[in-house]
């Protein structure tokens, strides 16, 4: 299931929200009124404020307000401010947009409350903004809210509510929601089992290039789940999923080629796919190779390296940053190492571990305005591959206390609030 500046924002956020002078146009309007009042109070004859002047003031207030046509530009400005990690000002820019009904700003505000960016962390307000954006029809907010209900994150766990919101996002075409909804129907989580519904949603996500959905669709055709058996269709979808480095898809593809199921027999191609799946750590593929007398030795316990899990990724020795992280496959995983406030110390740690795999780090600004640097190591095609390194990690990695983390989550954090 779902993957499975020196600035003190907390000291000023409330003030800006309550002070009317912080609203567009009010400062100038009040200044004009003050001048008029001073003129009238010093005049010898009491002159009533003409209706024409009142009308001008009223029109001026309207002109000074933000035009609806500028809403998109305003959101982009707020987003750019967030990307610059100026969370306090970003929050102050996002809040009025969210209150005016901009669903992107509402979802952004929800995430900022959830992470404590530019404002003290508030799970209740985060869920409230996610719900508001989801009800307004923003697919990503619907999916994120459903995932929170499934995980029980900031809300009581409720699989039925998770399925409801995934349905809304899936109908809007979000492939992640379509795949998770397919799993829910296949396994009867939050809804009744329905193999046909599962197949339909897998297909919708698979056609958009979702690797895991392509694999699930291949399994459905091979095992006649929700449809008639169709080995040629199964082969097609296994091939598509194998291109995403999904080890089980590569193994199934090799098996079909070895046995001539759904295609002509091709032992050489079968062995190629077994080798690929074996390199990704799939035990069944190793056993199949052993049947051909082509053993792929398993790394010794305690001596496994990141490079052995992902042999296609040769360590460059470069300590990467923001741009490199954004270029990685969102479906891939990495290991998050120890984080700290000393950038030089983080770089020193990554330099020491650079022989194990690609290294990178990014800066995170906390709610109190202080910076923290998070170190990353390696690129893994699946969570299982990353976990395998954790279970058999080399001694040099043990002291860093690593844990597996999805690139998609890191990229989402870096790209949008």
Secondary structure as UniProt FT lines:
FT   HELIX           9..18
FT   HELIX           20..22
FT   TURN            24..25
FT   HELIX           26..42
FT   HELIX           51..64
FT   HELIX           68..70
FT   HELIX           71..83
FT   TURN            84..85
FT   HELIX           87..99
FT   TURN            100..101
FT   HELIX           103..115
FT   HELIX           123..135
FT   TURN            136..137
FT   HELIX           139..151
FT   HELIX           159..171
FT   TURN            172..173
FT   HELIX           175..187
FT   HELIX           195..206
FT   TURN            207..209
FT   HELIX           211..223
FT   HELIX           231..242
FT   TURN            243..245
FT   HELIX           247..259
FT   HELIX           267..279
FT   TURN            280..281
FT   HELIX           283..291
FT   TURN            292..293
FT   TURN            301..302
FT   HELIX           306..309
FT   TURN            311..312
FT   STRAND          319..320
FT   HELIX           322..327
FT   TURN            330..331
FT   STRAND          333..340
FT   HELIX           343..353
FT   TURN            354..356
FT   STRAND          359..365
FT   TURN            367..368
FT   STRAND          371..380
FT   HELIX           383..391
FT   HELIX           395..398
FT   TURN            399..400
FT   STRAND          403..406
FT   HELIX           407..415
//
